[in-house]
Amino acid sequence: EQSALPEPIAVAGDELVAKVVGLTELRVSTFESEIDPFEFSLLGSGHFVLFRKVWRDGQRYIQGMLLDQDAFTAEIIDASFVNTALAEMTTLGIAYQGEVIHAVGGRNSISRSYSNVNIAEGLGGAPLYSNRLTTPLHGLELIFTIKRLPPGPGASVLGWVTVVLAIVLVGGFATLYRMGLSQIALARQQQDFVSAVSHELKSPLTSIRMYGEMLKEGWADEEKRQSYYEYIHDEAERLSRLISNVLQLAKINRNEPQFDRHPIKVSNLMSDIESKISSQIERAGFELRIDTAEAAGRATINVDSDCFMQMIINLVDNAIKFSKNSDSKIVEINCKQSGDDRVQFSVRDYGPGVPKDQMKKIFQLFYRTESELTRETVGTGIGLAIVHQLAVAMDGKVDMVNATPGAEFRFWFSVVDQKSPTRD
């Protein structure tokens, strides 16, 4: 180094100061030296070298150190990166003069070393941030790339909310879809019911009117008159049953069923059945068989006798309709004890039975096993539904099984205390 120091001058008063015309510089040379800045480089062996040039007394000296690349990056860079949250979603690449020489990504991940690999090939993902180290390590560049964006602080809540909303929407749409289908089916069944009722009313009324006019005008002899009277009587009874079913259905739909339930002996019910339906079965060309077990006949059940009889009439009418073409034109009504506390009633025919896929549907309101356009049997599709609803309303149970041949409808009622007052 070179230094310039002024020579000391004795100052004695203002006269001497005025005589001074200048200062004489004295150049003092203590020692001469020069130190260059540190430089950083990568050797062909893969080692880093940090060095500087030092000039002293006219001679050049090289000062520096040799660094192991893996140890340097592991201790200085990797250790500060892998234990951070950033390491879970990004990859850190170390590049020297545009070429990736080292990369690390993920918590506790294994670092990878590269040799002469460009940045595009060495690192995957989208570039996130890059920056060079400060001098003298400015030859090294830290490059961060990201493969997935981190979830926000409310990501889990948002995810669950999304899942719940999706389930609610899917469930809502499915429910609306099923409700729509059921409403369409119900509307179609109601239309079929109206059509069936219209047909069931129109046909007998037309016949009754025709036969009535013939009798009025005296166009029939005595023998034909008797058959006309019987026909008018039968059709009138069928109309009465139809109207009774429709009125009963209206009461049930309005939740206004009125039952006169009282204890009654099973033997009395079976006697009423025989007296009220025997003529109907005989006119249809069928044979009625009634069998009542002795123990069941002594039992007492709590039912509305009129509703009970309507159930039997509907089941018998159903048996006649669907077994009219069978070889055995027989309708069986049986009664037996079912356990200690129930009585089972059954109505069986010898017709074709019911397909298995329709056995659970036949008690649905307006359901018919045949199409309204192609059906061959008469009826409105409400008879069995009324049987089921009346049985449930009187604390009973009803089901159906195929009897091979034919179909058997069964229903049960609970036995009440024998000491309860009964009606005949």
Kinemage of the C-alpha trace (Angstrom):
@kinemage 1
@onewidth
@group {chain A} dominant
@subgroup {mainchain}
@vectorlist {calphas} color= white
{ca glu a 1} P 0.000 0.000 0.000
{ca gln a 2} L 1.157 3.539 -0.639
{ca ser a 3} L 0.457 6.356 1.802
{ca ala a 4} L 1.081 10.111 1.497
{ca leu a 5} L 1.745 11.983 4.714
{ca pro a 6} L 2.315 15.811 4.931
{ca glu a 7} L 5.583 17.044 6.429
{ca pro a 8} L 5.046 18.749 9.733
{ca ile a 9} L 5.659 22.536 9.609
{ca ala a 10} L 6.197 24.624 12.660
{ca val a 11} L 3.771 27.449 12.780
{ca ala a 12} L 4.901 30.505 14.666
{ca gly a 13} L 2.570 33.326 14.356
{ca asp a 14} L 0.664 34.851 11.512
{ca glu a 15} L 3.821 36.010 9.694
{ca leu a 16} L 5.060 32.473 9.049
{ca val a 17} L 1.621 31.347 7.849
{ca ala a 18} L 1.498 34.112 5.341
{ca lys a 19} L 4.908 33.087 3.950
{ca val a 20} L 3.899 29.528 3.306
{ca val a 21} L 3.118 29.153 -0.387
{ca gly a 22} L 2.366 25.476 -0.354
{ca leu a 23} L 2.827 22.125 1.194
{ca thr a 24} L 5.389 19.627 0.125
{ca glu a 25} L 4.070 15.974 -0.069
{ca leu a 26} L 6.272 13.206 1.190
{ca arg a 27} L 5.577 9.729 -0.356
{ca val a 28} L 6.228 7.007 2.230
{ca ser a 29} L 6.197 3.411 0.980
{ca thr a 30} L 5.628 0.882 3.823
{ca phe a 31} L 4.761 -2.292 1.753
{ca glu a 32} L 3.092 -3.085 -1.546
{ca ser a 33} L 0.384 -5.888 -1.918
{ca glu a 34} L -2.863 -6.676 -3.886
{ca ile a 35} L -5.702 -9.123 -3.099
{ca asp a 36} L -8.171 -10.170 -5.851
{ca pro a 37} L -11.808 -11.093 -5.000
{ca phe a 38} L -12.704 -14.739 -4.336
{ca glu a 39} L -13.675 -16.795 -7.353
{ca phe a 40} L -15.796 -19.960 -7.510
{ca ser a 41} L -15.513 -22.705 -10.083
{ca leu a 42} L -16.416 -26.327 -10.789
{ca leu a 43} L -13.615 -28.670 -11.652
{ca gly a 44} L -13.841 -31.525 -14.094
{ca ser a 45} L -13.570 -33.954 -11.190
{ca gly a 46} L -16.865 -32.648 -9.823
{ca his a 47} L -15.297 -30.705 -6.954
{ca phe a 48} L -15.977 -27.084 -6.193
{ca val a 49} L -13.005 -24.785 -5.760
{ca leu a 50} L -13.085 -21.419 -3.988
{ca phe a 51} L -9.918 -19.399 -4.584
{ca arg a 52} L -8.356 -15.945 -4.882
{ca lys a 53} L -5.155 -14.401 -6.191
{ca val a 54} L -2.878 -12.549 -3.803
{ca trp a 55} L -0.022 -10.301 -4.965
{ca arg a 56} L 2.697 -9.502 -2.488
{ca asp a 57} L 6.075 -7.981 -3.079
{ca gly a 58} L 5.627 -8.494 -6.780
{ca gln a 59} L 4.829 -12.200 -6.502
{ca arg a 60} L 1.468 -13.943 -7.094
{ca tyr a 61} L 0.019 -16.360 -4.601
{ca ile a 62} L -3.157 -18.568 -4.952
{ca gln a 63} L -5.276 -18.989 -1.817
{ca gly a 64} L -8.372 -21.249 -1.727
{ca met a 65} L -10.038 -24.490 -0.776
{ca leu a 66} L -11.331 -27.614 -2.533
{ca leu a 67} L -14.952 -28.558 -1.699
{ca asp a 68} L -16.633 -31.922 -2.157
{ca gln a 69} L -19.766 -31.236 -4.213
{ca asp a 70} L -22.089 -33.758 -2.490
{ca ala a 71} L -21.018 -32.789 1.016
{ca phe a 72} L -21.261 -29.080 0.211
{ca thr a 73} L -24.768 -29.270 -1.234
{ca ala a 74} L -25.993 -31.642 1.474
{ca glu a 75} L -24.763 -29.544 4.398
{ca ile a 76} L -25.243 -26.046 3.049
{ca ile a 77} L -28.311 -26.286 0.806
{ca asp a 78} L -30.186 -29.580 1.216
{ca ala a 79} L -30.247 -29.464 5.015
{ca ser a 80} L -31.938 -26.054 4.928
{ca phe a 81} L -34.503 -27.164 2.355
{ca val a 82} L -35.735 -30.694 3.000
{ca asn a 83} L -37.184 -29.965 6.442
{ca thr a 84} L -39.408 -27.138 5.234
{ca ala a 85} L -43.019 -27.255 4.035
{ca leu a 86} L -41.812 -26.055 0.650
{ca ala a 87} L -39.948 -29.320 0.107
{ca glu a 88} L -43.196 -31.323 0.163
{ca met a 89} L -44.461 -29.748 -3.029
{ca thr a 90} L -41.414 -28.440 -4.911
{ca thr a 91} L -38.103 -29.639 -6.305
{ca leu a 92} L -34.932 -27.620 -5.700
{ca gly a 93} L -32.370 -27.725 -8.455
{ca ile a 94} L -28.817 -26.381 -8.260
{ca ala a 95} L -27.442 -25.242 -11.590
{ca tyr a 96} L -23.955 -24.125 -12.478
{ca gln a 97} L -23.692 -21.938 -15.546
{ca gly a 98} L -27.087 -23.103 -16.838
{ca glu a 99} L -26.563 -26.835 -16.259
{ca val a 100} L -28.245 -28.783 -13.456
{ca ile a 101} L -25.698 -30.464 -11.223
{ca his a 102} L -27.871 -31.395 -8.240
{ca ala a 103} L -31.578 -31.713 -7.373
{ca val a 104} L -33.524 -32.518 -4.243
{ca gly a 105} L -37.283 -32.701 -3.707
{ca gly a 106} L -39.691 -33.875 -1.019
{ca arg a 107} L -39.284 -34.228 2.711
{ca asn a 108} L -36.506 -36.705 3.522
{ca ser a 109} L -36.074 -37.403 -0.189
{ca ile a 110} L -32.858 -38.667 -1.744
{ca ser a 111} L -30.933 -36.016 -3.623
{ca arg a 112} L -29.881 -36.650 -7.202
{ca ser a 113} L -26.687 -35.559 -8.883
{ca tyr a 114} L -26.488 -34.732 -12.572
{ca ser a 115} L -23.711 -34.104 -14.984
{ca asn a 116} L -24.092 -31.677 -17.901
{ca val a 117} L -27.905 -31.822 -17.874
{ca asn a 118} L -29.858 -28.750 -18.919
{ca ile a 119} L -32.590 -27.326 -16.736
{ca ala a 120} L -35.513 -28.547 -18.890
{ca glu a 121} L -34.323 -32.153 -18.731
{ca gly a 122} L -33.092 -32.190 -15.150
{ca leu a 123} L -36.148 -30.773 -13.389
{ca gly a 124} L -39.805 -31.632 -13.836
{ca gly a 125} L -42.809 -29.488 -13.075
{ca ala a 126} L -43.519 -25.830 -13.668
{ca pro a 127} L -40.849 -23.203 -12.818
{ca leu a 128} L -41.713 -21.417 -9.601
{ca tyr a 129} L -38.726 -19.270 -8.626
{ca ser a 130} L -35.023 -18.970 -9.378
{ca asn a 131} L -32.185 -16.857 -7.972
{ca arg a 132} L -28.398 -16.805 -7.903
{ca leu a 133} L -26.350 -16.958 -4.743
{ca thr a 134} L -24.392 -13.914 -3.696
{ca thr a 135} L -20.781 -13.359 -4.642
{ca pro a 136} L -18.536 -15.298 -4.702
{ca leu a 137} L -21.025 -18.144 -5.211
{ca his a 138} L -22.946 -16.274 -7.909
{ca gly a 139} L -22.118 -19.059 -10.360
{ca leu a 140} L -24.620 -21.276 -8.539
{ca glu a 141} L -28.327 -20.773 -9.270
{ca leu a 142} L -31.161 -22.149 -7.109
{ca ile a 143} L -34.187 -23.153 -9.194
{ca phe a 144} L -37.520 -24.147 -7.616
{ca thr a 145} L -40.066 -26.093 -9.669
{ca ile a 146} L -43.518 -27.165 -8.477
{ca lys a 147} L -45.492 -30.286 -9.405
{ca arg a 148} L -48.661 -29.626 -7.416
{ca leu a 149} L -50.171 -26.598 -5.775
{ca pro a 150} L -50.540 -26.795 -2.005
{ca pro a 151} L -54.065 -26.981 -0.598
{ca gly a 152} L -55.309 -23.860 1.105
{ca pro a 153} L -56.041 -23.661 4.840
{ca gly a 154} L -59.708 -24.474 4.233
{ca ala a 155} L -59.150 -27.081 1.552
{ca ser a 156} L -60.252 -30.024 3.693
{ca val a 157} L -63.413 -28.223 4.802
{ca leu a 158} L -64.150 -27.218 1.223
{ca gly a 159} L -63.573 -30.779 0.087
{ca trp a 160} L -66.008 -32.201 2.625
{ca val a 161} L -68.565 -29.513 1.824
{ca thr a 162} L -68.234 -30.357 -1.863
{ca val a 163} L -68.711 -34.065 -1.175
{ca val a 164} L -71.756 -33.423 1.025
{ca leu a 165} L -73.296 -31.074 -1.538
{ca ala a 166} L -72.664 -33.610 -4.291
{ca ile a 167} L -74.343 -36.351 -2.243
{ca val a 168} L -77.291 -34.076 -1.434
{ca leu a 169} L -77.693 -33.034 -5.069
{ca val a 170} L -77.429 -36.584 -6.376
{ca gly a 171} L -79.821 -37.829 -3.703
{ca gly a 172} L -82.215 -34.966 -4.417
{ca phe a 173} L -82.205 -35.577 -8.149
{ca ala a 174} L -82.653 -39.318 -7.601
{ca thr a 175} L -85.553 -38.668 -5.225
{ca leu a 176} L -87.187 -36.223 -7.619
{ca tyr a 177} L -86.695 -38.678 -10.469
{ca arg a 178} L -88.298 -41.515 -8.528
{ca met a 179} L -91.116 -39.250 -7.368
{ca gly a 180} L -91.678 -38.174 -10.957
{ca leu a 181} L -91.808 -41.764 -12.139
{ca ser a 182} L -94.179 -42.719 -9.331
{ca gln a 183} L -96.449 -39.759 -10.096
{ca ile a 184} L -96.493 -40.652 -13.789
{ca ala a 185} L -97.300 -44.260 -12.939
{ca leu a 186} L -100.001 -43.159 -10.479
{ca ala a 187} L -101.546 -40.830 -13.048
{ca arg a 188} L -101.571 -43.637 -15.606
{ca gln a 189} L -103.144 -46.020 -13.094
{ca gln a 190} L -105.765 -43.434 -12.178
{ca gln a 191} L -106.609 -42.988 -15.847
{ca asp a 192} L -106.904 -46.750 -16.200
{ca phe a 193} L -109.107 -46.797 -13.098
{ca val a 194} L -111.431 -44.143 -14.511
{ca ser a 195} L -111.581 -46.050 -17.786
{ca ala a 196} L -112.263 -49.320 -15.971
{ca val a 197} L -114.971 -47.806 -13.760
{ca ser a 198} L -116.602 -46.224 -16.794
{ca his a 199} L -116.578 -49.563 -18.554
{ca glu a 200} L -117.808 -51.443 -15.489
{ca leu a 201} L -120.694 -48.996 -15.074
{ca lys a 202} L -121.593 -48.606 -18.715
{ca ser a 203} L -121.784 -52.280 -19.660
{ca pro a 204} L -124.237 -53.489 -16.985
{ca leu a 205} L -126.322 -50.319 -17.179
{ca thr a 206} L -126.690 -50.767 -20.927
{ca ser a 207} L -127.725 -54.381 -20.450
{ca ile a 208} L -130.127 -53.546 -17.630
{ca arg a 209} L -131.716 -50.814 -19.735
{ca met a 210} L -132.070 -53.127 -22.728
{ca tyr a 211} L -133.626 -55.972 -20.758
{ca gly a 212} L -135.817 -53.519 -18.878
{ca glu a 213} L -137.230 -52.117 -22.128
{ca met a 214} L -137.859 -55.627 -23.431
{ca leu a 215} L -139.770 -56.514 -20.280
{ca lys a 216} L -141.658 -53.221 -20.370
{ca glu a 217} L -142.788 -53.715 -23.950
{ca gly a 218} L -143.742 -57.350 -23.303
{ca trp a 219} L -141.397 -58.726 -25.967
{ca ala a 220} L -140.295 -61.685 -23.844
{ca asp a 221} L -142.212 -64.777 -22.961
{ca glu a 222} L -142.482 -66.067 -19.409
{ca glu a 223} L -139.394 -68.277 -19.625
{ca lys a 224} L -137.183 -65.474 -20.912
{ca arg a 225} L -138.599 -63.027 -18.407
{ca gln a 226} L -137.271 -65.118 -15.554
{ca ser a 227} L -133.756 -65.203 -17.059
{ca tyr a 228} L -133.926 -61.439 -17.703
{ca tyr a 229} L -134.940 -60.830 -14.095
{ca glu a 230} L -131.999 -62.917 -12.878
{ca tyr a 231} L -129.593 -61.105 -15.181
{ca ile a 232} L -130.811 -57.689 -14.027
{ca his a 233} L -130.495 -58.831 -10.413
{ca asp a 234} L -126.938 -60.126 -10.931
{ca glu a 235} L -125.816 -56.968 -12.712
{ca ala a 236} L -127.391 -54.816 -10.012
{ca glu a 237} L -125.464 -56.738 -7.368
{ca arg a 238} L -122.243 -56.295 -9.341
{ca leu a 239} L -122.899 -52.562 -9.573
{ca ser a 240} L -123.557 -52.470 -5.839
{ca arg a 241} L -120.222 -54.154 -5.148
{ca leu a 242} L -118.429 -51.754 -7.484
{ca ile a 243} L -120.029 -48.693 -5.914
{ca ser a 244} L -119.302 -50.060 -2.438
{ca asn a 245} L -115.617 -50.464 -3.345
{ca val a 246} L -115.398 -46.964 -4.809
{ca leu a 247} L -117.067 -45.414 -1.757
{ca gln a 248} L -114.832 -47.394 0.585
{ca leu a 249} L -111.770 -46.257 -1.386
{ca ala a 250} L -112.891 -42.626 -1.147
{ca lys a 251} L -113.253 -42.913 2.633
{ca ile a 252} L -109.812 -44.480 2.993
{ca asn a 253} L -108.175 -41.816 0.807
{ca arg a 254} L -109.795 -39.084 2.919
{ca asn a 255} L -108.695 -40.860 6.095
{ca glu a 256} L -112.343 -41.092 7.081
{ca pro a 257} L -112.941 -44.833 7.445
{ca gln a 258} L -115.608 -45.596 10.028
{ca phe a 259} L -115.444 -49.073 11.508
{ca asp a 260} L -117.953 -50.670 13.828
{ca arg a 261} L -115.525 -53.188 15.303
{ca his a 262} L -116.887 -55.568 17.882
{ca pro a 263} L -116.104 -59.083 19.133
{ca ile a 264} L -117.779 -61.700 16.964
{ca lys a 265} L -117.503 -65.475 16.786
{ca val a 266} L -115.774 -66.912 13.754
{ca ser a 267} L -118.536 -69.498 13.294
{ca asn a 268} L -121.090 -66.705 12.869
{ca leu a 269} L -118.888 -64.984 10.268
{ca met a 270} L -118.494 -68.187 8.276
{ca ser a 271} L -122.277 -68.722 8.298
{ca asp a 272} L -122.828 -65.208 6.953
{ca ile a 273} L -120.254 -65.854 4.231
{ca glu a 274} L -122.061 -68.921 2.985
{ca ser a 275} L -125.437 -67.207 2.891
{ca lys a 276} L -124.230 -64.053 1.103
{ca ile a 277} L -121.922 -65.413 -1.587
{ca ser a 278} L -123.308 -68.866 -2.367
{ca ser a 279} L -125.779 -67.515 -4.931
{ca gln a 280} L -123.081 -65.381 -6.569
{ca ile a 281} L -120.782 -68.389 -6.949
{ca glu a 282} L -123.548 -70.671 -8.234
{ca arg a 283} L -124.655 -68.167 -10.892
{ca ala a 284} L -121.036 -67.939 -12.076
{ca gly a 285} L -120.999 -71.711 -12.541
{ca phe a 286} L -118.590 -72.378 -9.663
{ca glu a 287} L -118.696 -74.698 -6.685
{ca leu a 288} L -118.256 -73.259 -3.190
{ca arg a 289} L -116.385 -75.253 -0.562
{ca ile a 290} L -116.243 -73.925 2.995
{ca asp a 291} L -114.214 -75.582 5.730
{ca thr a 292} L -114.007 -74.267 9.286
{ca ala a 293} L -111.797 -75.944 11.859
{ca glu a 294} L -113.603 -76.629 15.133
{ca ala a 295} L -111.086 -74.718 17.259
{ca ala a 296} L -111.177 -71.740 14.906
{ca gly a 297} L -114.989 -71.683 14.870
{ca arg a 298} L -115.077 -71.241 18.658
{ca ala a 299} L -112.638 -68.311 18.539
{ca thr a 300} L -113.699 -64.681 18.762
{ca ile a 301} L -112.146 -61.849 16.734
{ca asn a 302} L -112.645 -58.083 16.868
{ca val a 303} L -113.681 -56.900 13.391
{ca asp a 304} L -116.269 -54.865 11.534
{ca ser a 305} L -118.523 -57.574 10.092
{ca asp a 306} L -119.500 -55.479 7.040
{ca cys a 307} L -115.855 -54.707 6.198
{ca phe a 308} L -114.924 -58.338 6.771
{ca met a 309} L -117.678 -59.430 4.389
{ca gln a 310} L -116.503 -56.882 1.808
{ca met a 311} L -113.032 -58.431 1.976
{ca ile a 312} L -114.453 -61.920 1.352
{ca ile a 313} L -116.684 -60.717 -1.493
{ca asn a 314} L -113.755 -58.953 -3.210
{ca leu a 315} L -111.557 -62.046 -2.921
{ca val a 316} L -114.307 -64.344 -4.209
{ca asp a 317} L -115.032 -61.960 -7.078
{ca asn a 318} L -111.313 -61.934 -7.902
{ca ala a 319} L -111.181 -65.755 -7.818
{ca ile a 320} L -114.142 -66.060 -10.188
{ca lys a 321} L -112.699 -63.543 -12.668
{ca phe a 322} L -109.258 -65.115 -12.967
{ca ser a 323} L -110.279 -68.787 -12.927
{ca lys a 324} L -113.289 -68.708 -15.227
{ca asn a 325} L -111.362 -70.646 -17.886
{ca ser a 326} L -109.886 -73.240 -15.524
{ca asp a 327} L -110.863 -76.887 -15.583
{ca ser a 328} L -111.751 -76.920 -11.875
{ca lys a 329} L -114.328 -74.218 -11.214
{ca ile a 330} L -114.035 -74.342 -7.449
{ca val a 331} L -113.679 -71.595 -4.842
{ca glu a 332} L -112.505 -72.715 -1.405
{ca ile a 333} L -112.923 -70.652 1.761
{ca asn a 334} L -111.102 -72.097 4.749
{ca cys a 335} L -110.660 -71.045 8.352
{ca lys a 336} L -108.226 -72.510 10.859
{ca gln a 337} L -106.342 -71.680 14.027
{ca ser a 338} L -102.896 -70.130 13.491
{ca gly a 339} L -101.030 -70.477 16.757
{ca asp a 340} L -102.748 -69.715 20.031
{ca asp a 341} L -103.664 -66.121 19.336
{ca arg a 342} L -104.628 -65.836 15.660
{ca val a 343} L -107.199 -67.156 13.193
{ca gln a 344} L -106.326 -67.594 9.522
{ca phe a 345} L -108.872 -67.173 6.721
{ca ser a 346} L -108.099 -68.095 3.116
{ca val a 347} L -109.782 -67.894 -0.287
{ca arg a 348} L -108.421 -70.176 -2.982
{ca asp a 349} L -109.160 -70.675 -6.663
{ca tyr a 350} L -107.848 -73.167 -9.229
{ca gly a 351} L -106.855 -70.674 -11.902
{ca pro a 352} L -103.431 -69.849 -13.400
{ca gly a 353} L -102.081 -68.180 -10.250
{ca val a 354} L -100.037 -64.981 -10.117
{ca pro a 355} L -96.553 -64.475 -11.651
{ca lys a 356} L -93.833 -64.214 -9.013
{ca asp a 357} L -92.729 -60.753 -10.143
{ca gln a 358} L -96.257 -59.427 -9.530
{ca met a 359} L -97.077 -61.102 -6.215
{ca lys a 360} L -95.959 -58.057 -4.196
{ca lys a 361} L -97.673 -55.566 -6.514
{ca ile a 362} L -101.205 -56.911 -6.681
{ca phe a 363} L -102.189 -55.207 -3.399
{ca gln a 364} L -101.158 -51.792 -4.749
{ca leu a 365} L -103.924 -49.345 -5.531
{ca phe a 366} L -105.025 -49.349 -9.208
{ca tyr a 367} L -102.550 -52.100 -10.078
{ca arg a 368} L -103.645 -54.579 -12.710
{ca thr a 369} L -101.711 -57.521 -14.087
{ca glu a 370} L -103.128 -56.883 -17.551
{ca ser a 371} L -102.895 -53.861 -19.826
{ca glu a 372} L -106.021 -51.735 -19.930
{ca leu a 373} L -106.072 -51.994 -23.737
{ca thr a 374} L -105.655 -55.770 -23.965
{ca arg a 375} L -107.149 -57.074 -20.718
{ca glu a 376} L -109.746 -59.819 -20.907
{ca thr a 377} L -111.020 -59.753 -17.315
{ca val a 378} L -113.395 -57.203 -15.875
{ca gly a 379} L -112.596 -55.124 -12.800
{ca thr a 380} L -111.188 -51.797 -11.651
{ca gly a 381} L -107.919 -52.754 -9.962
{ca ile a 382} L -109.006 -51.589 -6.502
{ca gly a 383} L -110.542 -54.751 -5.033
{ca leu a 384} L -107.354 -56.317 -3.645
{ca ala a 385} L -106.037 -52.920 -2.524
{ca ile a 386} L -109.206 -52.426 -0.465
{ca val a 387} L -108.791 -55.926 1.006
{ca his a 388} L -105.279 -55.045 2.128
{ca gln a 389} L -106.240 -51.638 3.533
{ca leu a 390} L -109.251 -53.001 5.413
{ca ala a 391} L -107.185 -55.808 6.912
{ca val a 392} L -104.505 -53.382 8.103
{ca ala a 393} L -107.122 -50.953 9.439
{ca met a 394} L -108.597 -53.774 11.566
{ca asp a 395} L -105.134 -54.821 12.854
{ca gly a 396} L -104.949 -57.790 10.511
{ca lys a 397} L -102.468 -59.049 7.954
{ca val a 398} L -102.932 -60.293 4.393
{ca asp a 399} L -100.710 -62.017 1.826
{ca met a 400} L -100.917 -64.273 -1.212
{ca val a 401} L -99.276 -67.555 -2.276
{ca asn a 402} L -99.546 -69.705 -5.377
{ca ala a 403} L -101.306 -72.957 -4.474
{ca thr a 404} L -100.406 -75.006 -7.604
{ca pro a 405} L -102.774 -74.809 -9.219
{ca gly a 406} L -104.399 -71.509 -8.460
{ca ala a 407} L -103.844 -68.672 -6.040
{ca glu a 408} L -104.583 -68.571 -2.313
{ca phe a 409} L -105.177 -65.302 -0.482
{ca arg a 410} L -104.686 -65.514 3.279
{ca phe a 411} L -105.428 -63.037 6.054
{ca trp a 412} L -105.161 -63.220 9.825
{ca phe a 413} L -106.890 -61.584 12.787
{ca ser a 414} L -105.988 -61.799 16.447
{ca val a 415} L -108.170 -63.730 18.872
{ca val a 416} L -109.768 -61.661 21.637
{ca asp a 417} L -110.865 -62.676 25.135
{ca gln a 418} L -113.569 -65.326 24.988
{ca lys a 419} L -115.395 -63.599 27.872
{ca ser a 420} L -115.957 -60.430 25.844
{ca pro a 421} L -119.596 -59.885 24.795
{ca thr a 422} L -120.156 -60.957 21.197
{ca arg a 423} L -122.702 -60.248 18.484
{ca asp a 424} L -124.428 -62.787 16.366
